[in-house]
Amino acid sequence: MARLEDHERRAFWEIGEDRYQTRSTILTSQLPVADWHRHIGDPTLADGILDRPVHSAHRIELRGVLWRFLALKWFARILGAMTLDEQELIVKTAGEVSKQAVEASARFFDATFGEPLRELGGLWADKIRFRRWINRTKMAAKAEAMLHAVGVEPGAIPLNLGVPLLESGSLVEDPSLQELWANLLANAADPREVVKVSPAFLGILRDLLPRQAKFLEEVYKGQMTRLSGYVYPVKFDRVRLRHMYTSVNEVVLDEEMPVLAYREAEFAIDLLLRHGLLQDTFEVVPHSGPGISPTESVGLHKMELTHLGYFFIRACRPPEPSNSPPA
């Protein structure tokens, strides 16, 4: 957008002179044509440069709002009040950040794959950026639709929660996990704060694979059993949890891979324990049977959802209507 230097003006003039009425030339710019003369700089050279292309060309002027700007306006609305100048500054600097990312990725490919992939860095970075933008846009649209479904307008989200939430969610490609990120965003933007979304939830959701997320939801539904309107917790042993994992994920327990299925289920259980979503409890129960004294007892290890697990799952579900009990 800066004015042309003297050598750039002369090179521009010579190219136009050589190609005039001999070859087709396409000129594109974000500047209006009326501003070209001023940005070229030298009035005499500007007249010579613009005389032929401007007056003998087919001109196509694109009008409308920049889609990237519309998306940023929505995100700004969620993340808090931002002035129009601040929004325009974000749009203006986005291109500079992207250029740095492209240059960095090109250096990475040079160092790791060599010269043949030099140009791939830019193409790859642009593709990833576009996919992340699409994921962010879909996530925000879903969140807004869910809030409108319960009659609520999106509210402000603290930056320390909103920014990493959007960034992390934009990296997710699996549809089932995208749904959870959209639910998390909707609850974070819910001004009623029916479910309080903690920044700690982001790290937990980032670590979950689709099968593990389905398993956790199944544990939640199994534990939150209602009896006469009262919710009481149900505890599970590891055998029951392994069965729940293989059942909800339709894991085939054939003779060739029983150990792999067992380890996959155990890994999911250990992951939930590591994040504090499940807790291991020890119960002493009476042990009865032939030849056993009534006073004898046995200890059993069982697991249940923690308070962290309970509120994390609720935050990863769609916003709840007002005055409705938790699902």
PLY file of the C-alpha trace (Angstrom):
ply
format ascii 1.0
element vertex 327
property float x
property float y
property float z
element edge 326
property int vertex1
property int vertex2
end_header
0.00 0.00 0.00
3.07 2.29 0.15
3.90 4.62 -2.73
6.10 3.21 -5.47
9.82 3.92 -5.50
11.36 5.58 -8.58
12.81 2.31 -9.97
9.45 0.58 -9.42
7.61 3.33 -11.31
9.98 3.07 -14.28
9.80 -0.73 -14.33
5.99 -0.51 -14.24
6.01 1.95 -17.15
8.37 -0.20 -19.27
6.31 -3.37 -18.71
3.13 -1.56 -19.73
4.83 -0.06 -22.79
6.17 -3.44 -23.96
2.87 -5.26 -23.54
0.52 -2.58 -24.88
-1.60 -4.03 -27.75
0.62 -7.12 -27.96
-0.33 -9.16 -24.89
-3.09 -9.32 -22.31
-2.32 -7.93 -18.87
-4.30 -8.30 -15.67
-3.85 -5.77 -12.86
-5.33 -6.44 -9.42
-5.29 -4.17 -6.38
-7.12 -3.55 -3.15
-6.84 0.18 -3.85
-9.63 1.95 -5.75
-8.56 2.93 -9.28
-9.03 6.58 -8.36
-6.19 6.25 -5.83
-3.68 4.63 -8.21
-2.34 7.94 -9.54
-1.55 9.21 -6.04
0.17 5.96 -4.96
2.35 5.81 -8.06
3.85 9.09 -6.88
5.42 10.92 -9.81
2.60 12.75 -11.70
4.29 12.59 -15.10
5.09 8.88 -14.94
1.72 8.18 -13.37
-0.02 9.74 -16.39
2.05 7.61 -18.78
1.56 4.41 -16.77
-2.20 4.73 -16.32
-3.17 6.27 -19.66
-3.39 2.98 -21.59
-4.58 0.38 -19.03
-7.16 2.57 -17.32
-8.86 3.95 -20.44
-8.75 0.86 -22.69
-9.33 -1.98 -20.22
-12.28 -3.98 -18.97
-12.72 -2.95 -15.35
-14.23 -5.28 -12.73
-14.81 -3.78 -9.29
-15.72 -6.15 -6.47
-18.08 -4.72 -3.89
-19.31 -6.06 -0.58
-18.12 -6.86 2.92
-14.99 -8.93 3.51
-16.06 -12.34 4.84
-13.05 -12.51 7.11
-14.12 -9.20 8.63
-17.64 -10.51 9.28
-16.26 -13.54 11.12
-13.98 -11.36 13.22
-16.90 -9.09 14.12
-18.82 -12.12 15.46
-15.82 -13.30 17.47
-15.34 -9.78 18.81
-18.96 -9.74 19.88
-18.46 -12.94 21.86
-15.06 -12.04 23.30
-16.22 -8.66 24.51
-16.86 -5.11 23.39
-14.41 -3.96 20.69
-14.50 -0.72 18.76
-14.68 -0.66 14.97
-11.09 0.66 14.86
-9.90 -2.31 16.93
-11.68 -4.75 14.63
-10.15 -3.12 11.54
-6.72 -3.30 13.19
-7.15 -7.07 13.66
-8.05 -7.46 9.98
-5.09 -5.30 8.94
-2.54 -7.24 11.02
-3.92 -10.70 10.14
-2.09 -10.65 6.82
1.23 -9.84 8.52
0.86 -12.75 10.94
0.04 -15.08 8.08
3.11 -13.93 6.18
5.30 -14.70 9.19
3.70 -18.15 9.48
4.33 -18.84 5.81
7.97 -17.79 6.09
8.45 -19.88 9.23
6.90 -22.96 7.63
9.07 -22.49 4.53
12.17 -22.41 6.75
10.94 -25.54 8.50
10.51 -27.43 5.24
13.94 -26.27 4.04
15.54 -27.63 7.19
13.61 -30.90 7.39
12.82 -31.88 3.80
15.21 -29.87 1.66
14.90 -27.65 -1.35
12.21 -29.60 -3.32
9.55 -28.68 -0.77
10.43 -24.99 -0.41
7.17 -23.78 -1.95
5.05 -26.33 -0.12
5.40 -24.40 3.13
3.32 -21.50 1.87
0.66 -23.70 0.29
0.38 -25.87 3.38
0.20 -22.93 5.79
-2.52 -21.28 3.71
-4.52 -24.51 3.57
-4.25 -25.10 7.34
-5.19 -21.48 8.06
-8.24 -21.75 5.82
-9.35 -25.04 7.43
-8.96 -23.55 10.90
-11.00 -20.51 9.86
-13.74 -22.81 8.53
-13.73 -24.82 11.79
-13.91 -21.65 13.90
-16.78 -20.30 11.81
-18.76 -23.56 12.04
-18.13 -23.75 15.79
-19.35 -20.18 16.35
-22.42 -20.69 14.16
-23.38 -23.85 16.06
-22.88 -22.10 19.42
-25.08 -19.17 18.40
-27.80 -21.52 17.11
-27.80 -23.46 20.39
-28.11 -20.28 22.45
-30.94 -18.99 20.26
-32.69 -22.35 20.73
-32.92 -21.66 24.48
-33.80 -17.98 23.94
-30.44 -16.47 24.89
-28.16 -13.96 23.15
-24.39 -14.61 23.34
-22.56 -12.72 26.08
-18.94 -11.72 26.59
-16.30 -14.38 27.25
-13.10 -13.55 29.19
-10.08 -13.46 26.88
-8.17 -16.07 28.90
-11.00 -18.50 28.13
-12.36 -17.37 24.76
-9.12 -17.08 22.78
-7.65 -20.52 23.65
-11.11 -22.06 23.27
-11.43 -20.82 19.68
-7.82 -21.71 18.88
-8.07 -25.25 20.25
-11.46 -25.91 18.70
-10.24 -24.77 15.28
-7.72 -27.65 15.22
-10.36 -30.35 15.66
-11.52 -32.25 12.56
-13.61 -35.05 14.07
-17.36 -34.13 13.89
-18.22 -35.60 17.30
-15.43 -33.63 19.00
-16.33 -30.48 17.04
-19.78 -30.79 18.57
-18.29 -30.86 22.09
-16.15 -27.76 21.38
-19.21 -25.95 20.04
-21.15 -26.90 23.19
-18.29 -25.63 25.34
-18.25 -22.33 23.42
-22.02 -21.95 23.74
-21.95 -22.50 27.51
-19.03 -20.09 27.87
-21.03 -17.43 25.97
-24.22 -18.08 27.94
-24.76 -14.97 30.12
-26.98 -16.98 32.49
-23.93 -19.04 33.55
-26.09 -22.11 34.10
-22.90 -24.13 33.65
-19.66 -22.41 34.60
-16.93 -23.12 32.03
-13.43 -23.32 33.51
-10.24 -22.77 31.44
-9.11 -26.14 32.85
-11.79 -27.82 30.71
-9.89 -26.92 27.52
-6.86 -29.03 28.40
-9.07 -31.99 29.28
-11.05 -31.85 26.05
-7.86 -31.47 23.99
-6.60 -34.78 25.40
-9.74 -36.79 24.62
-10.13 -38.93 21.51
-13.65 -39.50 20.11
-13.98 -42.95 21.68
-12.86 -41.70 25.08
-15.34 -38.81 24.93
-18.20 -41.22 24.13
-17.09 -43.44 27.02
-17.11 -40.52 29.46
-20.62 -39.53 28.37
-21.75 -43.13 28.91
-20.28 -43.14 32.43
-22.12 -39.88 33.16
-25.45 -41.26 31.93
-24.92 -44.50 33.85
-24.03 -42.78 37.11
-26.72 -40.09 37.10
-29.57 -42.52 37.80
-32.70 -40.87 39.09
-34.95 -42.27 41.76
-38.09 -40.32 42.76
-36.52 -37.06 41.55
-33.35 -37.58 43.57
-30.03 -38.15 41.81
-27.72 -40.58 43.55
-24.31 -41.72 42.31
-23.70 -45.22 41.03
-20.21 -46.69 41.37
-18.56 -49.04 38.91
-15.76 -51.56 39.12
-13.14 -51.82 36.37
-14.80 -54.83 34.76
-18.04 -52.89 34.35
-16.19 -49.83 33.00
-14.30 -51.94 30.46
-17.58 -53.42 29.29
-19.13 -49.94 28.99
-16.18 -48.74 26.89
-16.26 -51.66 24.45
-20.06 -51.56 24.25
-20.55 -47.85 23.54
-17.70 -47.83 21.01
-18.75 -51.14 19.42
-15.29 -52.65 19.92
-15.21 -56.17 18.54
-13.79 -58.58 21.12
-12.62 -61.27 18.73
-10.10 -63.96 19.60
-7.28 -62.28 17.68
-7.26 -58.93 19.49
-8.69 -59.34 23.00
-5.57 -57.92 24.63
-5.62 -54.80 22.44
-9.29 -54.12 23.24
-8.59 -54.67 26.95
-5.65 -52.27 26.91
-7.59 -49.65 24.95
-10.35 -49.69 27.56
-7.85 -49.61 30.43
-6.05 -46.67 28.80
-9.33 -44.73 28.61
-10.04 -45.42 32.29
-6.52 -44.39 33.32
-6.81 -41.18 31.26
-10.02 -40.17 33.02
-8.38 -40.93 36.37
-5.31 -38.87 35.41
-7.47 -35.83 34.61
-9.43 -36.23 37.82
-12.72 -36.99 36.07
-12.95 -40.37 37.81
-11.88 -41.29 41.33
-11.04 -44.67 42.80
-12.86 -45.51 46.03
-12.42 -48.42 48.45
-15.46 -50.01 50.04
-15.59 -52.60 52.79
-18.60 -54.90 52.37
-19.73 -57.95 54.39
-18.53 -61.21 52.94
-20.99 -64.08 53.26
-20.94 -67.67 52.11
-20.70 -71.27 53.30
-18.21 -71.64 56.10
-17.58 -67.87 56.37
-18.13 -65.99 59.59
-20.78 -63.25 59.41
-18.22 -60.82 60.83
-15.80 -61.27 57.94
-15.67 -58.53 55.28
-13.90 -57.82 52.00
-12.61 -54.63 50.38
-13.68 -53.65 46.87
-12.27 -50.97 44.56
-14.95 -48.99 42.73
-14.95 -45.78 40.70
-17.25 -42.82 40.34
-17.33 -39.43 38.67
-15.71 -36.58 40.56
-17.26 -33.12 40.85
-14.78 -32.02 38.18
-15.98 -34.80 35.88
-19.63 -33.93 36.50
-19.27 -30.24 35.67
-16.92 -30.90 32.74
-19.48 -33.17 31.08
-22.28 -30.67 31.64
-20.15 -27.94 30.06
-19.61 -30.18 27.01
-23.34 -30.64 26.52
-25.70 -28.17 24.78
-26.89 -25.22 26.91
-29.77 -26.12 29.17
-33.10 -24.28 29.05
-33.85 -22.01 32.00
-35.37 -23.65 35.08
-34.69 -27.16 33.82
-32.93 -29.80 35.91
-29.54 -31.04 34.64
-29.86 -33.81 32.05
0 1
1 2
2 3
3 4
4 5
5 6
6 7
7 8
8 9
9 10
10 11
11 12
12 13
13 14
14 15
15 16
16 17
17 18
18 19
19 20
20 21
21 22
22 23
23 24
24 25
25 26
26 27
27 28
28 29
29 30
30 31
31 32
32 33
33 34
34 35
35 36
36 37
37 38
38 39
39 40
40 41
41 42
42 43
43 44
44 45
45 46
46 47
47 48
48 49
49 50
50 51
51 52
52 53
53 54
54 55
55 56
56 57
57 58
58 59
59 60
60 61
61 62
62 63
63 64
64 65
65 66
66 67
67 68
68 69
69 70
70 71
71 72
72 73
73 74
74 75
75 76
76 77
77 78
78 79
79 80
80 81
81 82
82 83
83 84
84 85
85 86
86 87
87 88
88 89
89 90
90 91
91 92
92 93
93 94
94 95
95 96
96 97
97 98
98 99
99 100
100 101
101 102
102 103
103 104
104 105
105 106
106 107
107 108
108 109
109 110
110 111
111 112
112 113
113 114
114 115
115 116
116 117
117 118
118 119
119 120
120 121
121 122
122 123
123 124
124 125
125 126
126 127
127 128
128 129
129 130
130 131
131 132
132 133
133 134
134 135
135 136
136 137
137 138
138 139
139 140
140 141
141 142
142 143
143 144
144 145
145 146
146 147
147 148
148 149
149 150
150 151
151 152
152 153
153 154
154 155
155 156
156 157
157 158
158 159
159 160
160 161
161 162
162 163
163 164
164 165
165 166
166 167
167 168
168 169
169 170
170 171
171 172
172 173
173 174
174 175
175 176
176 177
177 178
178 179
179 180
180 181
181 182
182 183
183 184
184 185
185 186
186 187
187 188
188 189
189 190
190 191
191 192
192 193
193 194
194 195
195 196
196 197
197 198
198 199
199 200
200 201
201 202
202 203
203 204
204 205
205 206
206 207
207 208
208 209
209 210
210 211
211 212
212 213
213 214
214 215
215 216
216 217
217 218
218 219
219 220
220 221
221 222
222 223
223 224
224 225
225 226
226 227
227 228
228 229
229 230
230 231
231 232
232 233
233 234
234 235
235 236
236 237
237 238
238 239
239 240
240 241
241 242
242 243
243 244
244 245
245 246
246 247
247 248
248 249
249 250
250 251
251 252
252 253
253 254
254 255
255 256
256 257
257 258
258 259
259 260
260 261
261 262
262 263
263 264
264 265
265 266
266 267
267 268
268 269
269 270
270 271
271 272
272 273
273 274
274 275
275 276
276 277
277 278
278 279
279 280
280 281
281 282
282 283
283 284
284 285
285 286
286 287
287 288
288 289
289 290
290 291
291 292
292 293
293 294
294 295
295 296
296 297
297 298
298 299
299 300
300 301
301 302
302 303
303 304
304 305
305 306
306 307
307 308
308 309
309 310
310 311
311 312
312 313
313 314
314 315
315 316
316 317
317 318
318 319
319 320
320 321
321 322
322 323
323 324
324 325
325 326
